[in-house]
Amino acid sequence: MHSGKIFFQEEKPYEILTTTPSLDSLQAIKLELPANSNPGRSIRMFMQGHHLYLACRNMPGIIDYNLNTGSVINHALSGYFNQEAMSSTDNFIIRIKDRVSQSHLFARLNLNKKDSMSEDNFSDRKTIGGFETAGLLYYDTATQQACYNYFYQNGFICMDTNLNLTLKARTIDTVTHRNIKVARVANSLTMKQPPQRINYNGSVNDGKLFLQSLLKADNEYELDFNENTIIDVYSLKNGSYKGSFYIPAYEEKKAHQFQVVNQKLYALYGKTVVLYDLGFIADL
């Protein structure tokens, strides 16, 4: 959300969609990207003022697109990244691969000072390939922290903009050990078999992490689990579990992505967006 409007990223990087918070109308905004920008398809967009930032993982780099003038500044990076979160204007936290250990870690990036990019000192540099620690990265403006939840293991972490670890928390899922086996194929690493995925999508808002769980609780009915998307809520201040709720299916489809803005939840079902009011949930 920005300036009283909701913005949606399209599959391709040449258009964004905007509407009102109540989804009253829909307008397309064309992005006139230069032919030599070559953004690729693995892109995540961020907005700050009238600037739209396109984090292009395969380029690799970040494109600063001015929505008022259509001008483009291409910030090329020397190494690839696979996750990103915007903390402030021209400042990002990204997840990169260490060239020496081949493990993954977090780095602080200022687009105007790319040569001075710094790395964290808490990541495990013994995990090769990054599969064991794969996950999603967000930034919460309320607590001024980046949050990273894991796909294949229990828990999430938070860090400040100086890459100091501020929180290490467990989720309520009972899986505690990563069951991931890595194989080398030619010069690449891959997983020998699909591991059990614990968490999937997530969203941060006002000091809370909304995390989609893929595991059925012991006290949960099979039908409820199969027909709904389960969202667990955690505090980004102390890691405490605050409760869970369901996102119902729409036209027999489960939500595949969602975003929490204030006390509203926007869920995507294919090409359909459904708005839910979370105001009835206490302490949210």
C-alpha positions in Angstrom: 0.0 0.0 0.0 1.2 3.5 -0.8 -0.5 6.9 -0.8 -3.9 5.4 -0.2 -3.6 2.8 -3.0 -2.9 -0.9 -3.3 -0.3 -2.0 -5.9 0.1 -5.4 -7.4 3.1 -6.8 -9.1 2.4 -8.6 -12.4 4.1 -11.8 -13.5 6.2 -9.8 -16.0 8.1 -6.7 -15.1 6.5 -4.3 -17.6 3.3 -3.5 -15.8 1.9 -3.0 -12.3 -1.7 -2.8 -11.3 -3.2 -0.4 -8.8 -6.6 -0.2 -7.0 -8.2 1.3 -3.9 -7.9 -0.5 -0.5 -11.5 -1.6 -0.9 -10.7 -3.1 -4.4 -13.2 -0.7 -6.1 -11.4 -0.4 -9.4 -8.3 -1.6 -11.2 -5.8 0.4 -13.3 -2.7 -0.8 -15.2 0.5 1.3 -15.2 2.9 0.5 -18.0 6.6 0.4 -17.2 8.8 1.6 -20.1 12.0 -0.3 -19.3 14.9 0.0 -21.7 15.6 -3.0 -23.9 19.1 -3.3 -22.5 17.9 -3.5 -18.9 17.2 -7.2 -19.2 15.4 -7.7 -15.8 14.6 -11.4 -16.3 11.7 -13.1 -14.6 12.7 -13.6 -11.0 11.7 -10.1 -9.8 10.4 -8.6 -6.6 9.1 -5.0 -6.5 9.2 -2.4 -3.8 7.8 1.1 -3.7 9.2 4.2 -1.9 7.5 7.5 -2.8 7.3 7.8 -6.6 10.2 5.3 -7.0 9.5 1.7 -7.9 12.5 -0.7 -7.2 12.7 -3.9 -9.2 15.0 -6.4 -7.5 16.2 -8.6 -10.4 17.8 -11.7 -9.0 18.9 -13.1 -12.3 20.4 -9.9 -13.7 21.7 -9.4 -10.9 20.8 -5.9 -9.8 18.2 -3.5 -8.7 16.4 -1.1 -11.1 15.1 2.2 -9.8 12.1 3.3 -11.9 10.7 6.8 -11.5 7.0 6.5 -11.8 6.6 10.3 -12.5 9.2 10.6 -15.2 9.8 7.1 -16.5 13.5 7.5 -16.0 15.6 4.4 -15.0 18.7 3.9 -12.9 20.2 0.4 -13.2 22.2 -0.6 -10.1 24.2 -3.7 -11.2 25.5 -6.0 -8.5 28.6 -8.2 -8.7 27.0 -11.3 -7.2 23.6 -13.0 -7.3 21.1 -12.9 -4.5 17.9 -14.9 -3.8 16.0 -12.9 -1.2 15.6 -9.2 -0.6 13.8 -6.7 1.7 13.8 -2.9 1.4 14.5 -1.1 4.7 14.5 2.5 3.5 15.2 4.6 0.4 18.1 3.0 -1.6 18.8 0.5 1.3 18.2 -3.2 1.2 18.9 -6.4 3.1 19.6 -9.2 0.7 20.5 -12.9 1.0 23.7 -13.8 -0.9 26.1 -16.8 -1.4 29.5 -16.6 0.2 32.0 -17.1 -2.5 34.5 -19.0 -0.2 32.2 -21.3 1.9 29.3 -21.5 -0.6 26.9 -21.0 2.3 24.2 -18.3 2.4 24.2 -15.2 4.5 22.6 -11.8 4.8 24.2 -8.6 3.5 23.4 -4.9 3.9 23.2 -3.0 0.6 23.2 0.7 -0.1 22.6 1.3 -3.8 24.7 4.4 -3.6 27.6 2.6 -1.9 27.6 -0.9 -3.4 31.4 -1.3 -2.8 30.9 -1.0 1.0 28.3 -3.9 1.3 28.6 -5.6 4.7 27.7 -9.1 5.8 26.2 -10.6 8.9 28.2 -12.4 11.6 25.5 -14.9 12.7 24.7 -17.1 9.7 26.0 -20.6 9.7 28.7 -20.7 7.1 28.9 -24.5 7.3 25.6 -25.1 5.5 26.5 -25.7 1.8 24.0 -24.9 -0.9 21.5 -22.8 1.1 18.7 -25.4 1.0 18.6 -26.1 4.7 18.2 -22.4 5.5 15.9 -21.5 2.5 13.0 -19.1 3.4 11.4 -15.7 2.9 12.7 -12.3 3.9 10.5 -9.3 4.9 11.0 -5.9 6.5 8.7 -4.6 9.3 8.6 -0.8 9.5 6.9 -0.9 13.0 9.9 -2.6 14.7 12.5 -1.6 12.0 13.6 -5.2 11.7 14.1 -7.6 8.8 12.3 -11.0 9.5 13.3 -14.3 7.9 11.2 -17.4 8.2 12.4 -20.9 7.2 10.7 -23.2 4.7 12.1 -26.6 5.9 12.7 -26.0 9.6 11.0 -24.7 12.7 11.3 -21.0 13.5 12.2 -17.5 12.3 14.8 -14.8 13.0 14.9 -11.0 13.1 17.7 -8.6 12.6 18.2 -4.9 12.7 19.4 -2.8 9.8 23.0 -3.2 11.0 22.6 -7.0 10.6 22.6 -7.6 14.4 20.5 -10.6 15.3 17.6 -9.3 17.5 15.4 -12.4 17.8 15.5 -16.1 17.2 12.1 -17.7 17.7 10.5 -21.1 17.3 7.2 -21.7 15.6 4.5 -24.0 17.0 5.2 -26.8 14.5 6.7 -29.9 16.0 9.3 -30.6 13.3 12.7 -29.6 14.8 15.2 -31.3 12.6 16.0 -30.6 8.9 15.8 -33.7 6.8 17.6 -32.4 3.7 20.1 -34.3 1.6 22.2 -32.4 -0.9 23.8 -33.9 -4.0 26.3 -32.4 -6.5 25.5 -32.5 -10.2 28.4 -31.3 -12.3 29.1 -27.8 -10.9 25.7 -27.4 -9.2 24.2 -28.5 -5.9 20.6 -29.9 -5.7 18.4 -31.7 -3.2 18.4 -35.5 -3.5 14.7 -35.7 -2.6 11.9 -33.2 -1.9 12.0 -32.4 1.8 9.0 -31.8 4.1 8.0 -28.1 3.8 6.9 -26.7 7.1 6.1 -23.0 6.3 5.3 -21.3 3.1 4.1 -17.7 2.5 4.2 -15.0 5.0 3.6 -11.3 5.7 4.7 -8.8 8.3 2.6 -6.0 9.6 2.8 -3.8 12.7 5.3 -5.9 14.6 3.7 -9.3 13.8 4.6 -12.2 11.5 1.7 -13.9 9.7 2.9 -17.2 8.6 1.2 -19.9 6.5 1.7 -23.3 8.0 1.7 -26.4 5.9 1.4 -28.9 8.8 -1.8 -30.1 10.3 -2.1 -29.6 14.1 -2.9 -32.6 16.3 -6.2 -31.1 17.4 -7.2 -30.0 13.9 -9.9 -31.7 11.8 -8.7 -33.1 8.5 -11.5 -31.4 6.5 -10.6 -28.0 8.0 -6.9 -28.4 7.2 -7.6 -29.5 3.6 -10.1 -26.8 2.7 -8.5 -23.7 4.4 -5.2 -21.9 4.5 -3.8 -21.8 8.0 -2.2 -18.6 9.3 -0.2 -18.6 12.5 0.6 -15.2 14.1 3.8 -14.4 16.0 5.2 -11.3 17.7 8.3 -9.8 16.2 9.2 -8.3 19.5 9.6 -11.4 21.6 8.7 -14.3 19.2 5.6 -15.3 21.2 2.7 -17.2 19.4 -0.4 -15.0 19.3 -2.9 -17.3 17.7 -4.1 -18.8 14.4 -6.9 -18.3 11.9 -8.1 -19.7 8.6 -8.3 -18.1 5.2 -11.2 -20.0 3.5 -11.1 -21.4 0.0 -12.7 -19.3 -2.8 -14.4 -21.1 -5.6 -12.8 -24.3 -4.4 -9.3 -22.8 -4.6 -7.0 -22.2 -1.6 -5.2 -18.9 -1.4 -1.7 -19.1 -2.9 -0.4 -15.8 -1.6 -1.5 -13.1 0.8 -0.5 -9.7 2.3 -1.6 -8.1 5.6 -2.0 -4.3 5.5 -3.2 -2.7 8.8 -6.1 -4.9 9.8 -6.9 -6.1 6.3 -5.8 -9.3 4.6 -5.6 -9.4 0.8 -5.5 -13.0 -0.5 -4.7 -14.1 -4.1 -6.6 -17.0 -5.7 -5.2 -17.3 -9.2 -6.4 -14.1 -10.9 -8.8 -13.1 -8.1 -8.1 -10.9 -5.1 -10.3 -11.3 -2.0 -10.3 -8.8 0.9 -10.8 -10.0 4.5 -11.3 -7.9 7.6 -9.2 -9.0 10.5 -10.6 -6.4 12.9 -12.6 -9.0 14.8 -9.4 -10.7 16.0 -8.4 -9.5 19.4 -4.9 -8.1 20.0 -4.1 -7.9 16.3 
